[in-house]
Each structure stands twice: as structure tokens, then as C-alpha cells.
Amino acid sequence: MNSLAKILVPVDFSERSALAVRYARELALHFHSELILVHVLAPLHSEFGAMQITGSMLVDVYRSRADQAERDLNAFEPEALAGLNVRRLLLHGDPASKIVEFAREEHIDLITMPTHGYGPFRRFILGSNTAKVLHDADCPVWTGVHLEEARPVDAPFSKILCAVDLGPQSARALAWASWLQQEFHGHLTLIHAIAAHSGSIEEPDLSWRTGIREIAEEELLRLQREIGADADLLLEAGDPARIICSAAARVGAGTVIIGRGSAAGDFGRLRTNSYAIIRQSPCPVVSV
């Protein structure tokens, strides 16, 4: 059903990019994928626009940067990528736009990229380029926030957590998770977070929880039967991002899979909760 013939890996030559490459390598080895490493060189006009610098000097600076980027790209992670089918490309323009455009033109099956952020607040930061790619890409996008803190990449797909909101994208997310589970003979957990009730504090009515839980459980079982997924079920009430990320840590998930687009019909837009899950997840997240 699915295919990972082509995996796109945008790189900025950081350690986070190197770790993303190693996750992509696990998939490429299994699926015999073509790995396409891309570095996008942004235009200089925003950097030098307010400075008194001639056009010829800008051309020289840009050419020098392009030459250096080409060398860095060709020398990036040679050991990790040895023996794989790898293509390395230097693109020019706005990074996020170019990545999305290239992914569409090349019929990319998965984009793998780290998010941005340093220091103690890194889990609350989602870089603008990554956010734009998540927002606009048609294919699944793999993201890792705090990769430096993650467990070693030994079996990232042996335990998979699939989080669904029971919206239109849920079937696609579970189908992708089930397919990945079968490919790696892993263990799949399906989770749905029931949003907290916003009723009157003075007159609490807890009966709603029983009714909503029963409906949600019935929908999860129906979805599971429809996809034919072999998964454990988790239903918990509370903030979705907190519930899902806590469950990922509890079950030892190496990958979390979530759906995109449920809030905006067919336009492939990422839900607000999804950003929070991506930022806070203890392991990489695939947005399908």
C-alpha cells in the first residue's frame, strides 16, 4: 500500500541534521529507498539589503557560499550513508518553499527533518522552515525536536504510538502506522485523548465522560477493524499533547504517528495540537 521509494532529507550541516540522517538511514536500508540530501541556499538580499554593497560583490559572496555549501554537502555523513543510494543536491531560494516544491515535483514519499531550538526552551520552539514544510507538504513529514536527548537509534520502529483525533485524517494515520508496524514487526499502540469538559464548575456532571468514552471507544474499534490494525487501545481524558507525549514515554515509543489536516478539510493544514505534540514528544513524530 505504502512506499518509501524516495526519502528527502533537508540538511543544514548541524548535529541535528546528522541525527535525522541516521533515522532516515534505518528506513532506507529496510525499503531500499533513494535518499535525497538537499541543502537550500537562501538569497542574500535579506541579509545585505540595507547595506551599501554592489551587485557584483553580492554575486561573489553568493558564489563563494554556494561553493562551500556544495563541498559541505558532498562531505556530509559519509560513513552513515555508505552503501546507500544517495543523491545530493544544492537548491537555491526560500528553504521551506523549495523543499515543498521539490518534494512535489519528485513525488517524495517522506521528508525527514529536525526542528529548530537550543537550550532549555528547545521543546517549546518549532523553527519557521520546519513549520512551513509541515503546513504545506503533501507527503508525510518526520520531525525530531530534541534529538540529542533521544535514545540511540537502534530500533526506532519497534514500538509505535499512533495518536488519532477521530477526524478525517485518522484512518490515514492509522493505516500508515499499521503498515510501518508490519514492516518492522513492531508493537503498535493506538491512543485517543478525550478533551476535558467545559461545563459548569458549580454543578459538575461527570456522566458526560462515560458517554463520550463509550462513543470514542466504539469509534476506535471501528477504525481499527476498518484498517485491520493490530494495536493496543488507550483512551485518556485531558490535554491531548500532554496525554499523548506522556503515553509515548510510558510505552517506550520510538516513533509517534499523528494525522494532519483534520481541522481544515482537504487543505492539509496541521492542527494546533499537532504542533504541541511535535514540540513535546520524547521521540520523533511522523505527521501523515
N, C-alpha and C positions, 0 to 999 in steps of 0.2 A: 504493500500500500504506500508506504513512505519511501523516500530515497534520500540519501545524503551523498549524491554523486559529487557535489561541489560545496565546499565549505569556505566561506570568506572570512579572513582574519585581518581586520584593520589593525595596524601596529603603529605605535609611537616610540618604539625602541625602549620603553620603560620595563622595569621588572614585572609590572602588572601585565604588560603585553606578552612577556615571555611566559608567564604562568598561563595566560589564556591560550597561547600556542600549544602548551603541553596538554591542556584539556582537549583541544581540537585534535591533537595527535592521537589521543585514545580513540576518538570517533573515526578518524581517517584510517587508522590501522584496521579497525573492525570492518568498515564499509568500503575499503579501498577507494576512498574519496580523493578527489583532487583538492589540495589545499592551496588557496589563493591568498598570498600575503600582499596586502595593499598598504602603502603609505600615501596619504594625501597631503601635498604641499599647498598650504594656503597662500593666497595672494598677499603681496606686501603692502598694498595701498592702505590698508587699515593701520598698519604698523608705522608707516613712514608718511602717511597722508599730510600731516601737519608740519612736516619738516621741509626745509629748503634743500631738496635733493633732486638732482636732474634725472631725467628718464633713463639716460644711458647708465648712470650709477645704479639705479634700481634694477636694470637688466643684468648688470654684472653681479649684484648681490644675489638676485634670484637664481642666476645660473650657478653661482658658487654653492648655494644651498641645495639646489637640485642635484648637483654632482655629489655632494656629501651625502644626501639622503639616498641616492642610488647606491653608493658604497655601503652605507649602513644597512640598507635593506638586503643587499646581496650577502652580507656577512651575519645576518640576524639568525640566531639559534641554529647553527649548522648541525650540531650533534643531535638535538631533539628531532630535527626534520630529516635526518639521514635516511635514505632508502625510500622516502615517500614521494609521491607525485606532487611536486610543489611548483607553483608559478608565482613569481614576484613582480609586482607592478607598482610603478610610481605614477600617481594621478595628480592632477592639478585642479585646484578650485576650492570651494567650500567643502570641508571634510564630510560633514553629515550628508549634504546633498549628493556629493559624489559617491559616497558609499551606497546610499539608497538607489541611486540611478544605476550604478554598476551592478548591484545585486539584481535589479530587474532585467537589465539587458543580458546578463549572463545566466539568468534563471538559477540563481544561487539557492541552495536548499537550507542553509543555516548560516547565520552571521554570528561569530563569536567575538566578543569584545569586553574588556574590563570597563567598569565605570570609573569615575574620577573622584578624588578626595584623599586628603592626607591627614594624619594626626588623629586626635581623639574624637573628632567630629566627622570622620570619614563616612560612617554609616548613615549620616543624615544628608549626604551630598550626592547628587546624581549629575554628572557632567553634562553640559549642554549638547555636545555631539552625540553622546550615548542616548540622551533623552529624545533627540530629534530622530535618530535611527529607530528607536523603539516606537516612536509615534508614527513613522511613515513607512517602515519596511513592510513588505508583503509576506516575507518568509519568517519562520521562527528566528528569534534572537536570543542567543546565550549571553548572559551577563554575570560577572563576578565582581562584587563590591570590594570586600576586604580579603582578597586572595592570599595576601601574605600571612593572614591568621588562620587560613583554612587548613584542614588536614591534608597530608600528602596525597598526590593524585595516584592512588593505587587502584581503586575500584569505584570511580565516581558514579557509576550507574548500577551498582549492585543494590542500592536502596533508593527508591524514587518516591517522592511525595508529590501527588497531583492535587492542587487546590482548585476547586470549582465554585462559582457563584450561582450555578444552575441557570445562567443566562445562555444566549445563543452560541457562545464560543465554548461552552463546557464540553460538548461532545467532541469537538476537535481537539481540545486539550487532553481529554482522557484517552482518545484514540492514539494520539502521539505518545503519551506516557505508556500506554499498554504496549504499543509497538516497540518502544525502547526497552521496556521490561523484558519482553520476549526475546529480543535480540541479544540481551546481555544476561538472560536467565536470572534476573534480579527479583527483588521484592517490591511490590507496589502498595502504597497506602493512598487512599482517596479521602480527602478531607473537605468539609464544608463548614464555614464559620457562620453561625446564625447571629445576625446583627442584634445588638441589645435593643430592648423595647423602650419606646419613648413615651410611655403612658404616664399617668398621674402618679407622683411620688406619694401624695397623701392617701390615695386609695390603690395600693398595689394589687394588681391582678395577675397572678402567676399562671393562670390557666392557659394564657396565650402561648407560653413556652411549650407545653405539651402538644398543643395543636400544631404549632409551627414545626416542632421537631418531627412529628409524625409525617407531615407533608414533605419535609426536606428528606427524611429517610426514605420515603416512598420514591421520591424523585431520583435520589442517588442510586437506589436499587434498579429503577427503570433504566437509568443511564448506563449503569454497569452491564445490565443484560443486553441493552442495545449495542454496546461496543464489544461485548464479550470479554470484558476485562476481569482479570483475576486480582482482586485488591481487597485489602482490609479497609473497613469504613470507620471514619472518625467524624463525629458531629459535636461541635462545641459552640457555646454562646459567648459572644464578646467581640472585641475589636478584631476584624479579620487579619490584619497584618500581625498583630501580637499573637493571636491564636495559631496562625499558620507557621510563623517563624519559631515559636515555642515547640510546636509539633515536629518541625523539621529537626530541631536539636534533639528532641526526645527520642525519635525513631532512628536517629543517626543517618538521616538522608544525605546522600552525596550530591543530589540534584533535586531542585524543586521545579515543577512544571505548572505554569499558570496560563490562563486564556487571556487574549486581548480582544477589545472591540465590543464587549457586551454593552457598554454604556452608550455607544454611538452607532448602532446599526451596522451597516456594511462598510464603514469607513476605516476600520482597523485601528481605532484610537485606544490608547491604553487607559484603563481605569485608574482613578486616583489611588485606590487600594493597592494596585499593582506596583506603583512607584514605591510605596511604603514597604511592600514585601521585598522588592528588589534591593532596597537600601538596607533592610534589617536582616535579611536571610543569612543564616550561618554558613550557607553553601551557595554555589552558583544557581541561577534561576534561568529557565528557558521559557520565554514568553511566546506562546504559539498563536 
